[in-house]
Amino acid sequence: MTSRSSSFGRRRRVGAVFVAMTLLPVTACTGGGTTPGATAAPATSSPAASPTPTATPTPTASYKPADASGRAQNVPVPVLPEAVKAETKEGLEAFARYWFKELNFAYETGTSSGLDSVTSTGCEFCSNITRSLKTNYADGRWLVGGHIETPSLSTTFEAQADGQYQIAVQVQQAKITYFDPGGTEFRKPTPPSDTGNVMLAAFKDGAWQITALHPLR
C-alpha cells in the first residue's frame, strides 16, 4: 500500500520589634511581715502539636517523542492564547502560530480534532494534510519527526471584501520517517522543508478560523 506524504512542504529549508519584660522580685505583705519559703507554682507545659502531614505531589507523566520503537507519549496539548479571542492584528498573528502548534500535535499523535476545530472544511490544502496523516497513522503506524517551526510571519491586517484576512507565514518542517507496527520504515522518508505560505483566516462568532492555505511554489 502506498501512503501519501504527510509533509507540509518539499523545499529545504525571561526590625523586628521585641517586647522585653523585666521580672522584679515580689514581696507579699501580710501584717507587715514576709512569708518565708514561698515557692512559685510549677508551670504547666502544653502538649506538643502534631506535625501537619505533607501531601505527596502526584507525579507528572513526562513527554517522550516518537522514535523507531513507538509513538510519542504524553504530548502537551496546545493552549489557546488569550490574544486569539480578539479580531486584531495581534490576534491574527497569535492564531496563525496556534494553528501550526495544533498541526504539530496532529503530526505527533495522529489526532487532528483540535486542528479541525479551528479549520474551515473549505480549506482544501488543510484537508489533504489531515487525510494524509490519518492514512499514515492507520493500522498501528506512526510518524517520527515532522516538527514545524514558524520563524516569521507578516500581515497588513486589511480585511478583504469577504471579511477574510491574509497572513504570510514561513514554515520550516523537520524530516519525517514512517514506521509500521513492527518498527520498520514502510516508505521513503520525507526530507526537511522550508516554505512560504499564505494563510487566509476569518473572525466569526468571536473566534478565528483558517479558511485557506496556499504554499508558495
C-alpha positions in Angstrom: 0.0 0.0 0.0 1.4 3.3 -1.0 0.7 6.1 1.6 0.5 9.7 0.7 3.1 12.1 2.2 2.3 14.0 5.4 4.9 16.6 4.6 3.9 20.2 4.8 6.4 21.2 2.0 9.2 20.0 -0.1 11.8 22.7 -0.1 14.8 22.7 2.3 14.7 24.5 4.4 12.5 35.5 30.8 13.4 45.4 62.7 11.7 43.1 64.4 10.1 44.6 67.5 10.8 42.8 70.7 8.8 43.3 73.9 11.1 43.0 76.9 9.5 42.0 80.2 11.6 42.6 83.4 11.0 40.2 86.2 11.1 42.1 89.5 11.1 40.4 93.0 7.7 40.5 94.5 7.2 41.0 98.3 3.9 39.8 99.8 2.5 41.9 102.6 0.9 40.1 105.5 0.7 42.1 108.7 3.9 43.9 107.8 5.9 40.6 107.6 7.1 38.5 104.8 6.1 35.0 104.1 9.1 32.8 104.1 9.5 29.8 101.9 7.1 30.9 99.3 7.5 28.9 96.1 6.1 29.6 92.6 3.6 27.1 91.2 5.2 24.8 88.6 4.5 25.9 85.1 2.2 23.6 83.1 3.6 22.6 79.7 1.3 22.4 76.7 1.3 19.1 74.8 3.4 19.2 71.6 1.4 19.9 68.4 1.3 17.0 66.0 3.1 17.8 62.7 0.8 18.5 59.7 1.1 15.7 57.2 2.5 16.9 53.8 0.6 15.9 50.7 2.6 13.8 48.3 2.6 15.5 44.9 1.2 13.5 42.0 4.0 12.7 39.6 3.5 14.2 36.1 4.0 11.9 33.2 7.0 13.1 31.1 6.8 13.8 27.4 8.5 11.2 25.2 8.9 11.9 21.5 8.3 9.2 18.9 11.1 7.0 17.8 11.6 3.7 16.0 10.3 1.8 19.0 6.9 3.5 19.2 4.7 6.6 19.2 5.1 9.8 21.1 3.8 9.8 24.7 2.2 12.5 26.8 2.4 15.1 24.1 1.4 18.5 25.6 -1.9 19.8 24.2 -1.6 23.3 22.7 -3.2 26.1 24.8 -5.3 28.7 23.0 -3.7 32.1 23.7 -5.9 34.9 25.1 -4.9 37.2 22.2 -6.6 34.8 19.7 -10.0 35.8 21.1 -9.8 39.3 19.6 -10.2 40.5 16.0 -6.9 42.4 16.0 -3.6 42.1 14.2 -2.0 40.6 17.3 -4.9 38.2 17.5 -4.4 37.0 13.9 -0.7 36.5 14.4 -1.3 34.6 17.6 -3.9 32.5 15.8 -1.5 31.6 12.9 1.1 30.4 15.4 -1.5 28.5 17.4 -2.8 26.7 14.2 0.6 25.4 13.4 1.0 24.2 17.0 -2.2 22.2 16.6 -0.8 20.9 13.3 2.4 19.8 15.2 0.2 18.0 17.7 -1.5 16.2 14.9 1.8 15.1 13.4 3.0 13.7 16.8 -0.2 11.9 17.7 -2.3 11.3 14.6 -5.2 13.2 16.3 -6.5 16.2 14.4 -9.6 17.1 16.4 -8.0 20.3 17.8 -6.8 21.2 14.3 -10.2 20.6 12.8 -12.0 22.8 15.4 -10.1 25.9 14.0 -10.1 24.9 10.4 -12.8 25.5 7.8 -14.0 22.4 5.9 -13.4 24.6 2.8 -9.7 24.6 3.3 -8.7 22.0 0.7 -4.9 22.0 1.4 -5.7 21.6 5.1 -8.0 18.6 4.4 -5.2 17.0 2.3 -2.8 17.2 5.2 -5.3 15.6 7.7 -6.3 12.9 5.3 -2.6 12.0 4.7 -1.9 11.9 8.5 -4.9 9.6 9.1 -3.5 7.3 6.3 0.0 7.2 7.8 -1.3 6.6 11.3 -3.7 3.8 10.3 -3.3 0.2 11.4 -0.8 1.0 14.2 1.6 3.0 12.1 3.2 6.3 13.3 5.5 9.1 12.3 8.8 10.3 13.7 9.8 13.9 13.2 8.0 16.4 11.1 8.2 19.1 13.8 7.1 22.5 12.5 8.5 26.0 13.3 7.1 29.3 12.2 10.1 31.7 12.5 8.4 34.6 10.8 5.0 35.9 9.7 3.6 39.1 8.4 0.2 40.7 7.8 -1.1 44.1 6.8 -4.3 43.2 8.6 -6.6 44.6 5.9 -9.9 42.8 5.6 -10.9 41.7 2.1 -14.4 42.3 0.8 -15.5 38.8 2.1 -14.1 39.6 5.6 -11.0 37.4 5.3 -7.5 38.4 6.3 -4.2 37.3 4.7 -1.1 36.5 6.6 2.2 35.3 5.2 3.9 32.5 7.2 7.3 31.0 6.9 7.1 27.3 7.7 10.1 25.0 8.5 9.5 21.3 8.9 11.9 18.6 10.0 12.5 15.3 8.3 9.7 12.7 8.6 10.2 8.9 8.9 7.3 6.5 8.7 7.1 3.3 10.8 4.8 0.3 10.9 3.9 -1.7 14.0 7.0 -3.9 13.6 9.3 -0.8 13.8 10.2 -1.0 10.1 10.1 2.0 7.8 7.2 1.4 5.4 8.0 4.2 3.0 10.8 6.6 2.0 11.4 9.5 4.5 10.2 13.0 3.6 13.1 15.4 3.7 13.0 18.7 5.7 11.4 21.7 4.1 11.3 25.5 4.3 8.4 27.1 2.6 6.5 30.4 2.4 2.7 30.2 2.8 -0.3 32.5 2.5 -2.9 31.7 5.1 -6.5 33.1 4.9 -8.5 33.4 8.1 -11.8 34.9 9.2 -13.1 36.0 12.5 -16.6 34.7 13.1 -18.7 34.3 16.3 -15.8 35.5 18.5 -13.2 33.1 17.1 -10.6 32.8 14.3 -10.8 30.1 11.7 -8.4 29.3 8.8 -10.3 29.3 5.5 -7.4 28.5 3.1 -3.7 27.8 3.0 -1.5 28.3 -0.1 2.1 27.2 -0.2 4.2 29.5 -2.4 6.0 27.3 -5.0 
